[in-house]
Amino acid sequence: MSSPEESGPIAAATAKLVGWLADVSGGPVHAGPPETDATQPAGLSAYALALLPEQELRGPVGRQPFRFHIRFLVTARGSAEQAARLLDQVLVASVESVEVTVHLKPMAPELWTALCARPQPAVLVDLPAAVARRAPVVPRVRTPLQVRDAALRRLDGRVIGAGDIPLTGVRVEVADTGAATYTSAGGGFSFAAVPADQPVRLLLRAKGREFETRLAQAALADAASDPLVIHCDLEGV
């Protein structure tokens, strides 16, 4: 059988609260809704009522554990005198507890109806809980770092549309590097450095349309002397 910690944060918090209440009261503690069996001996019941969020914190290294707190309904069974004494012990001990926080508020009649229990004195107890976030597994580098120089060249070009009309404001992006620019009033664009030893893929976007062209090394070599001309037939540009 798995331990409460292995079962999850709610089970772990419930087991922790049950243990704390048992130490405080010195009697049995039932983990569940209020017991209605009058033949049961005097004792306490702890029932997980709600999960409430806490503000997420971010540390200097990654995200911190997901933190929240669990609100329990703690009731006492037995005679009126026994129940009052048990709740007194919980209240007094909670004042000195670091983790347990007690809230005193009237319970809605609908709550007792839903739990099939009679209205009775009770306290709400909050207990913190957390779920650890798994850190991503980073593979170990087992080979020496190699630095290779990449050959680069300048690229100048023009974008023209139907009737050889220069297209202004077209976004031109080098797909492999992410470098981007916009065409001038004459349709011109330029990149200071693009890969020289491999084809270059350009993405052209304007007015919600997209056009792609692939430049072979021969075309890049020709562009070294004369600006590259790209005919763009984007509809509506």
C-alpha positions, 0 to 999 in steps of 0.5 A, a space after each residue: 500500500 502506498 504512503 499518503 505522500 505517494 498518493 498525492 498532496 491531498 491525501 498527505 495533507 489529510 493524513 497530516 491533519 488527522 495525526 495533528 488532531 489526534 495528538 491535540 485531542 488524544 482521541 479518535 479522528 475520522 477522516 470524512 464527513 461529520 459522523 451521525 452515528 450517536 453510538 460512536 465514541 466522542 471524537 473529531 471528524 476532518 473532511 476536505 471541503 475545498 482547494 484554494 489557490 495561493 499566489 504563484 512565486 517565481 524563483 531565480 531558477 525556474 518555477 517554484 512548486 505549485 502551492 495551494 491550501 486545503 480547507 477542512 471542515 472539522 466537527 466533533 461528535 459526542 455530547 454537547 460538553 464533549 464536543 465543546 471540549 474537543 473543539 476548544 482543544 483544536 482552537 487552543 492548539 491552532 494558535 501555536 501551530 505554524 501550519 494550521 490556520 483556523 477560520 471561524 465563520 457560520 456554516 451555510 444551512 445548505 452545507 449541512 443538508 448536503 452532508 446529511 448532518 445536523 447543524 453543529 459547532 464546527 471550525 474550518 481548518 486550512 493546511 498548506 499543500 504543494 506539488 513539485 514541478 519536474 525540472 526538464 531533463 537536459 542531456 549531458 554534452 559528451 563531445 567537445 564543443 565545435 565552432 565552425 565558421 559559416 560563409 556569409 554574403 550580402 543580399 540586395 534585391 527588389 520586390 515587384 508586382 504585376 506590371 513591374 510595379 515596385 511593392 512597398 512595405 512588403 515584409 521580407 524574412 530570411 527563414 533560416 535566420 529569422 532576420 527580416 526587413 521591409 521593402 522601401 518605396 522602390 521595392 528594395 531590400 537588403 540583408 547584410 549577411 545571409 548564408 553563402 554556402 546553401 540555398 536561402 529561403 525568403 518569406 514575403 508577407 503583405 496584406 495578409 498574404 504570404 509568398 515564398 521563394 527559394 534562392 539557389 547558390 547560383 542566384 545568390 552569386 548573380 545577386 552579388 553584382 546585380 540586385 535580385 528581382 523577385 516577382 511577387 504575385 500576391 493577390 491584393 498586394 
